[in-house]
Amino acid sequence: MRKREFMDELKKALDGNVSTQTYYDTMNYYEDYFKKQKEAGKSEEEICSSLGSARLIAKTIIDTERTGRKRIRNVRIRQQH
């Protein structure tokens, strides 16, 4: 897999499933990550291999954001009672 494929999978999986801020933060993070790893001499294939599945990364980000929203909602509910 190459960077373009990885980033396309990540975009597709995140789009509409996380906040706009999380979407852009994540995309920027992985753009920077690829850049730094390439500067360190790694190929796109090596970088993708070390990262693993873009879909699994996206799922983790989505689940983490949803869990965070639930915690905030639960805290607000407890504060109202």
PyMOL commands that set and color helices and strands:
alter all, ss='L'
color gray80, all
select helices_A, chain A and resi 3-14+20-39+44-51+54-80
alter helices_A, ss='H'
color red, helices_A
deselect
rebuild
show_as cartoon
